[in-house]
Amino acid sequence: MSLFPRRALAIFTLLVASVTATPSFAEEMDDQINQRPGTGAMVLDAVVARPMLLAMTLGGTVAFIATLPFSAMGGNVEESAKALVIGPAKTTFTRCMGCTATQDALKNREIANNN
């Protein structure tokens, strides 16, 4: 088999796979948005994601303190704090256990609408 038919076959296979996978991906996104996280997602969040996010928060705090004089001279202390400390801390400590960012945003929107 020459190089051209192999490449054409590979491109055709990729095209067919992407076209057939799209509807199931869309259904998967709907399920992700509309359903609560499962036990596995919660365990992975507690064991893997939260410790990594805590490390990011601590690293961001160190970076914020180290760059604070420069941020103060530039007049963007608040933006620096939000990006390096507040954002990671909110994600670490207030996101629902096992939720994706989309699920958490929808949960927060529902809470705001109910109040």
C-alpha positions in Angstrom: 0.0 0.0 0.0 1.5 3.3 -1.0 1.6 6.4 1.3 -1.3 8.2 -0.3 -4.0 5.6 0.3 -2.9 5.1 3.9 -3.2 8.9 4.4 -6.5 9.0 2.7 -7.8 6.1 4.8 -6.5 7.7 8.0 -8.2 11.0 7.1 -11.5 9.2 6.2 -11.4 7.2 9.4 -10.8 10.3 11.5 -13.7 12.1 9.7 -16.1 9.3 10.3 -15.1 9.0 13.9 -15.5 12.7 14.6 -18.9 12.9 12.9 -20.3 9.9 14.7 -18.8 11.0 18.1 -20.4 14.4 18.0 -23.9 13.5 19.0 -22.7 11.3 21.9 -20.5 14.2 23.0 -23.4 16.6 23.0 -25.5 14.1 25.1 -22.6 13.7 27.4 -22.4 17.5 27.9 -26.1 17.6 28.7 -25.7 14.9 31.2 -22.7 16.7 32.8 -24.7 19.9 33.1 -28.0 18.4 34.3 -26.8 15.7 36.7 -25.0 15.8 40.0 -21.5 14.4 40.3 -21.1 10.7 41.1 -19.1 9.1 43.9 -16.1 8.6 41.6 -16.0 12.2 40.7 -16.2 13.2 44.3 -13.4 10.9 45.4 -11.1 12.1 42.5 -11.9 15.6 43.4 -11.1 15.1 47.1 -7.9 13.0 46.5 -6.4 14.7 43.4 -8.0 18.0 42.4 -8.4 19.7 45.8 -4.8 19.1 46.9 -3.6 20.4 43.5 -5.8 23.5 43.8 -4.6 24.1 47.3 -1.0 24.0 46.1 -1.9 26.4 43.3 -3.5 28.7 45.9 -0.4 28.6 48.1 1.9 29.1 45.1 -0.2 32.0 43.9 0.0 33.6 47.3 3.8 33.3 47.3 3.9 34.8 43.8 1.5 37.6 44.8 3.7 38.5 47.8 6.9 38.3 45.7 5.4 40.6 43.0 3.5 42.9 45.4 5.9 45.8 45.1 5.8 45.7 41.3 2.0 45.4 41.3 1.8 48.4 43.7 4.0 50.4 41.4 1.9 49.4 38.4 -1.4 50.1 40.2 -2.9 46.6 39.7 -2.7 45.0 43.2 -6.4 44.1 43.1 -6.2 42.4 39.7 -3.1 40.6 40.8 -4.7 39.4 44.0 -7.8 38.2 42.1 -5.8 36.2 39.5 -3.2 34.7 41.8 -4.9 34.2 45.2 -8.7 34.8 45.2 -9.5 32.8 42.0 -7.7 29.6 43.0 -8.9 29.9 46.6 -12.6 30.2 45.5 -12.2 27.2 43.3 -10.5 25.2 46.0 -12.8 26.0 48.9 -16.2 26.9 47.4 -16.7 24.7 44.3 -19.1 21.8 45.0 -17.4 18.5 45.5 -17.0 16.6 42.2 -18.5 19.3 40.1 -17.0 20.6 36.9 -16.7 24.3 36.4 -19.9 24.3 34.3 -21.9 22.4 36.9 -20.7 24.7 39.7 -21.6 27.8 37.7 -25.1 26.4 37.0 -25.5 25.6 40.7 -24.4 29.1 41.7 -26.8 30.6 39.1 -29.7 28.5 40.5 -28.9 29.6 44.1 -28.8 33.2 43.0 -32.1 32.9 41.1 -33.8 31.3 44.2 -32.8 34.2 46.5 
